[in-house]
Amino acid sequence: MKIQNKIALLFTILSGGIILALSVMLYFFATESISESFFHRLEVRSDIVGHAALEENRSRTSIYYAIKEKHLGDLPFEKHRVIWDKDTLRIKTVQAQLPMPASFYTSIGLHRPVRFSKGDTSYVGLEIRHLGRMAVVISSAVDLFGQEEIDYLQKLLVVGFLISLALVFTSGKLFSGQIFKPVRQIIRNVNGISAHNLNQRLTVKDTNDDISNLAKTFNDMLDRLEITFEIQNNFVSNASHEFKTPLTVISGEAQLGLSAPELSEAARQSFTTIYKESERLEHLTNSMLSLAQTGFDGKKEQWTQLRIDELIIAVKEAVNKIMPSNQVEIDFNLLPEDEERLVVSGNEALLKAAFTNIVLNSCKYSDNKPVLISIRADRAHVIVDILDQGIGIPDREIAQIFVPFFRASNTGKYKGYGIGLPLAHNIIRMHKGSVNVESQVDKGTRFVTFLPVA
Ligand code: ADP
């Protein structure tokens, strides 16, 4: 779950808990207060009825009822039962009709009303002493309005609770989304930084909060990474440079030795070996130099617009020089009609080196069997397809062939260093392209390269 959603959820649970507790409290107090006021109203009426019943003067009795009628009115289902002088028989009859326990009746008479409620009906028991006489009044009524009020309050609280939950969740999401905006921005920026643009930095706002500290920390780390990368890169470049001169001298001396007259066969053999091996080493150091340069955004300033079909023809010429007996063929049948779709923006020397490496591999690992290069284009890419009929690459090793110095297990009899393909791959990636490899052992290999159209 995203942190943004987690925060919104936590926020909702917390606020939901508080709102629920408040609603329950409100409901409880409202119910208590409504019931208290209803009991009080019933008690007042019970008191008047008791006094009226004990009044000997008839006209006074009617005054009591008139006051009750005029100023108080009847409660819904209001009923009064008057028991004179603790008439036990009458008490028993009333007891049989009403749901109160015996303790209700025994508590009456302690000069305070006794209350009881069952279902929606409220009961009060009151002892009245008037003009030297005593009577017990048991009154009951149903609080229809109070009940309605409570039902209404209940609905209001439930709806209010649900609406406030939805509001809290949405506002929590918006709120946390706003807070995490800079974090998402940092993630986007960091994703855009790779070995090729290690000089890029995150924008740090001058807010001195945790987020800007995080961006600063990232930038510091990138500074350190860039320095380390540069040191490593310079080391490889310098070492390759340093190797070049002695190697040229060695191969020159070997050639000189070979041209000496009256050379014994053994000496000729050894000069030839020295010459061949120094050539191979020279090729290796050149490749390492290029690999180091491509690993660090090298030669970006030498980029031009170039046509891939022309580039592939140049590649074929280069391959002809290195492996004269190759059988490379270029298929132009799939070329798009619009020549513009063959133009890519890039460094010609590097792209040529990349394709030459792939094609040379195809010739080498197929012992110069036919290699077919076809060029086509889709909406956004120029696609170069290089297909050979060679030894193939074992399935589980395909993923590693772009790793520097890796060589597949079936390459025993072929010479190589495992640098050509990583170099080609770096170059293609530098040009925002990609390479797909399909291969079957002893059947052949297909390299499909996609380069974005300029
Ligand atoms: P190498 O100098 O060994 O050819 P590369 O970097 O050019 O190094 O290639 C890496 C590995 O990828 C090779 O050792 C080989 O195992 C495999 N490979 C590359 N191209 C082909 C191909 N066309 N056919 C079969 N295997 C290939």
Residues whose N, C-alpha, C, O or C-beta is under 5 A from the ligand:
A	BS01	ADP	N361 S362 Y365 G390 I391 G392 I393 I401 F406 R407 A408 T411 K415 G416 Y417 G418 I419 G420 L421 P422 T445
